[in-house]
Amino acid sequence: MTENRDVEYEAKGRKSNVEPENQEVSFLYLSEEDMVDAGVLNAARCVDVMEEAMGLLEDGDFIMGGPYNDSHGLMLYFPKKSPIANFPVNNSRDRRFIAMPAYLGGRFHVAGEKWYGSNGNNKEKGLPRSILMVMLNDVETGKPLAYMSGNLLSSMRTGAMPGVAAKLLAVKEAKSLCLLGCGVVNKACLMSIMTVRPGIEEIKLKGSSSTSETVRRMKAYIEENYPQVKRIVVCDTVEEAIRGSDIVSEAISCMFGQWPEIKREWMKPGLLYISSSTFNMEYKSMLDLKKVIDNYGMYENYAEEDEMGYDENGDRLHTGCMGEDFVYMVEDGLIEKDSLTHIGEIIRNKKPGRESDDEIILVSMEGMPIEDVAWAYECYTYALIHDIGTRLKVWDTPRAF
């Protein structure tokens, strides 16, 4: 995917705005192979696009779902049991559907939605846990622009956000990267972080065990694709993985409430700790650390939905979500809301990023549908200019009814 887009590139991205007399409606279908051809795995470009999207978020040039226009999405939860015959029940670790709609402005000026189906039992059928599709629509007419495979797209945009954080907030001479979790998400995080911090020489891996298949595959991937990495360390404990690291990318897959506890004393001065999924650290030990988030409003929605209570010592229970924990810290009077920094504020030069080489920074990046829309639009416009995908017709003229 090229860095410099010309006028034709942008014009083709707007091809949906046809003349009023032309009533034909069609859309571009992009399979997973088409998405690869359209540059969905271009980590460096994805980091740039995510940074652009976060700037538009800070500008307010977006809309997401929910009553406050900043919701992650609308989820269908299935019950664990039902008296209705053949009713779908949640007999797996993760059975759900999520609709994630958004509008993103700027040069994108497009609406879209990621439709997310997930079932933990899929592995037994040889399928990924989640199967995702993304749709883009012309924001003026509602016409469909594209319908595309979303698994690689979603993984890459998720991984690109830690790439943005590493670009803006890691120490300049970062040499050691820690991956807590060695699955798909952290593979995408690795790809993105390495594009902005090519000087990384050591990578520490912590999976479910030192001999797990995911750890083996991650180690082999690093050896094949990043020859500049001089040392790969497979760690037995989370403490071993974090100690001495300059950047931690956390994307651990575990059951609710079973998140490994992170200790402040494991963190070296200057550490950048990025959480994409699960986080568990004593609230009081986070008080004086810089805290950076993608969207405070989204975490407020999480907190309102979860309503986490307190333990026997009067301490707020953890949620597994760093950003949501920050909201509870604000609600409990431990920190001021203004002490939190949005990544968009750093991008727009409203607040400083890293202020010293000793500063420890916590970053929460949970993902938003505007990210899916941004990266989908980028791949879609590239596909148009390079004639990738299949054009499917809705109608030549709408049928009178």
Summary of the structure (lengths in Angstrom):
residues: 401
radius of gyration: 21.6
end to end distance: 43.7
largest distance: 69.8
contacts: 1315
relative contact order: 0.19
helix: 35%
strand: 23%
